[in-house]
């Protein structure tokens, strides 16, 4: 938890992505670079039923959990999105 918190609080550069899964859910990721990788520090899941689950260092798990895998936008089916779009979902 301390690792994710320090990344979140000390980040000067942030990246935001969206991913649509096979079931119609949308996943939103806020990530920061660390040691050559993009580490997810905030993650939101909007289910097909409209339920929102949020994960960060402040709330690591409940229905699901904050991923511990680095993002690889060049390999993963992720769409870069503006920070404002991520914040809109995160704060709803």
C-alpha positions in Angstrom: 0.0 0.0 0.0 2.8 2.4 0.8 4.3 1.9 -2.6 1.1 2.9 -4.5 0.5 5.8 -2.1 4.0 7.2 -2.7 3.6 6.9 -6.5 0.2 8.6 -6.4 1.3 11.5 -4.1 4.6 12.0 -5.9 3.5 11.7 -9.5 4.3 14.5 -11.9 3.3 12.6 -15.1 0.1 10.5 -15.3 -1.4 8.4 -18.1 -5.1 7.4 -18.4 -6.6 4.6 -20.3 -9.9 2.9 -21.0 -10.6 -0.8 -21.9 -13.9 -2.4 -22.9 -14.1 -6.1 -21.8 -16.0 -8.9 -23.5 -19.0 -8.6 -21.2 -19.6 -4.9 -22.0 -17.9 -3.5 -18.9 -15.5 -0.5 -19.0 -12.2 -0.4 -17.2 -10.4 2.9 -16.5 -6.8 3.1 -15.4 -4.7 5.9 -14.0 -1.0 5.0 -14.2 2.4 6.6 -13.5 5.8 5.6 -14.8 8.1 3.9 -12.3 11.4 2.1 -13.2 10.5 1.9 -16.9 6.9 0.5 -16.4 3.5 2.1 -16.2 2.1 1.2 -12.7 -1.6 1.5 -12.1 -2.4 3.7 -9.1 -6.1 4.1 -9.7 -8.5 1.7 -11.4 -12.3 2.0 -11.9 -14.6 -0.7 -13.3 -18.0 0.4 -14.7 -20.0 -2.9 -15.0 -22.6 -3.5 -17.7 -25.3 -3.0 -15.0 -23.9 0.5 -14.2 -22.2 -0.3 -10.9 -18.9 1.5 -10.3 -16.0 -0.1 -8.4 -13.0 2.0 -7.6 -9.6 0.9 -6.4 -6.5 2.8 -5.3 -4.0 2.8 -2.4 -6.9 4.0 -0.2 -9.2 1.1 -1.2 -7.3 -1.9 -2.5 -10.1 -4.4 -2.8 -13.7 -5.4 -2.3 -15.6 -6.9 -5.3 -12.2 -6.9 -7.1 -8.8 -5.4 -6.5 -6.2 -2.9 -7.8 -4.2 -4.7 -10.4 -0.6 -5.5 -9.5 0.4 -5.8 -13.2 2.1 -3.0 -15.1 0.3 -1.7 -18.1 1.8 -2.2 -21.6 -0.3 0.1 -23.9 1.7 -1.1 -27.0 0.6 -4.7 -26.3 -2.7 -4.4 -24.3 -6.0 -3.4 -25.9 -6.0 0.0 -24.2 -7.3 3.4 -25.4 -5.5 6.5 -24.1 -8.1 9.0 -22.7 -7.9 12.5 -21.4 -7.4 13.0 -17.6 -10.7 14.8 -17.5 -12.6 11.7 -18.7 -10.9 9.5 -16.1 -11.7 12.0 -13.4 -15.3 12.2 -14.5 -15.7 8.4 -14.0 -13.6 8.3 -10.9 -15.7 11.0 -9.1 -19.2 9.8 -10.0 
